[in-house]
Amino acid sequence: MLGSRIHEHKLAVRRGDGLSQVAAHTYETGLEFNYAAMKIIAHARCKTSRELIEAWASNENSVNRFIDLAPAYRALRSHLRTCATAV
């Protein structure tokens, strides 16, 4: 699964796909991704689930399009991250 997504990203960069965030980042910055270091952070069975996971895991510096969470979820995410670093 990860291998096929990496392959899709590489193809998008090669063809200069304007809809690909990875291709756009590569062309805007001139930097290449370290595909060997990529890892799966979660699995989703549908597009809505994947987008929720991406919104939860992303921030303003993420390559993926930043999807802002509702204020209540941002507060929960901040609290959970604080708890995780305190352990």
C-alpha positions as CSV (number, residue, x, y, z in Angstrom):
1,M,0.0,0.0,0.0
2,L,2.7,2.5,1.0
3,G,4.8,1.4,-2.0
4,S,1.9,2.2,-4.4
5,R,1.3,5.7,-2.9
6,I,5.1,6.5,-3.1
7,H,5.0,5.4,-6.8
8,E,2.0,7.6,-7.4
9,H,3.8,10.6,-5.8
10,K,7.0,9.9,-7.9
11,L,4.9,9.8,-11.1
12,A,3.1,13.0,-10.2
13,V,6.4,14.8,-9.7
14,R,7.8,13.4,-13.0
15,R,4.7,14.6,-15.0
16,G,4.5,17.9,-13.1
17,D,0.9,17.2,-11.9
18,G,-0.6,20.5,-10.7
19,L,-3.0,18.8,-8.5
20,S,-0.3,16.9,-6.5
21,Q,0.8,18.6,-3.3
22,V,4.1,16.6,-3.4
23,A,4.8,17.7,-7.0
24,A,3.9,21.4,-6.2
25,H,6.2,21.3,-3.2
26,T,9.0,19.8,-5.2
27,Y,8.8,22.4,-8.0
28,E,8.3,25.3,-5.6
29,T,11.2,24.5,-3.3
30,G,13.5,22.5,-5.6
31,L,13.8,19.9,-2.8
32,E,13.2,16.2,-3.2
33,F,11.4,14.0,-0.8
34,N,13.2,11.2,1.1
35,Y,10.8,8.5,-0.1
36,A,12.8,5.8,1.8
37,A,12.0,7.5,5.1
38,M,8.2,7.7,4.6
39,K,6.0,5.8,6.9
40,I,2.3,5.1,7.3
41,I,0.8,6.9,10.3
42,A,-2.7,5.5,10.0
43,H,-5.0,3.5,7.7
44,A,-8.4,4.6,6.4
45,R,-11.1,2.7,4.6
46,C,-12.7,5.7,2.9
47,K,-11.8,9.2,1.7
48,T,-13.6,11.0,4.5
49,S,-11.7,9.0,7.1
50,R,-8.4,9.7,5.3
51,E,-9.1,13.4,5.2
52,L,-10.0,13.4,8.9
53,I,-6.7,11.7,9.7
54,E,-4.8,14.1,7.5
55,A,-6.5,17.1,9.2
56,W,-5.6,15.7,12.6
57,A,-2.0,15.0,11.7
58,S,-1.3,18.1,9.6
59,N,-0.4,21.7,10.5
60,E,0.5,24.8,8.6
61,N,3.9,23.4,7.7
62,S,2.6,20.1,6.3
63,V,3.1,19.3,2.6
64,N,-0.5,18.0,2.4
65,R,-3.1,20.7,2.0
66,F,-3.7,22.1,5.5
67,I,-7.3,21.2,6.6
68,D,-8.2,23.2,9.7
69,L,-10.0,21.4,12.4
70,A,-13.0,22.9,14.4
71,P,-11.8,24.8,17.5
72,A,-12.9,22.0,19.9
73,Y,-10.9,19.4,18.0
74,R,-7.8,21.7,17.9
75,A,-8.0,22.1,21.6
76,L,-8.3,18.3,22.1
77,R,-5.4,17.7,19.7
78,S,-3.3,20.2,21.6
79,H,-4.2,18.7,24.9
80,L,-3.4,15.2,23.8
81,R,-0.1,16.2,22.3
82,T,0.9,17.9,25.5
83,C,0.0,14.8,27.5
84,A,2.0,12.6,25.1
85,T,5.2,14.8,25.5
86,A,4.8,14.9,29.3
87,V,5.1,11.1,29.7
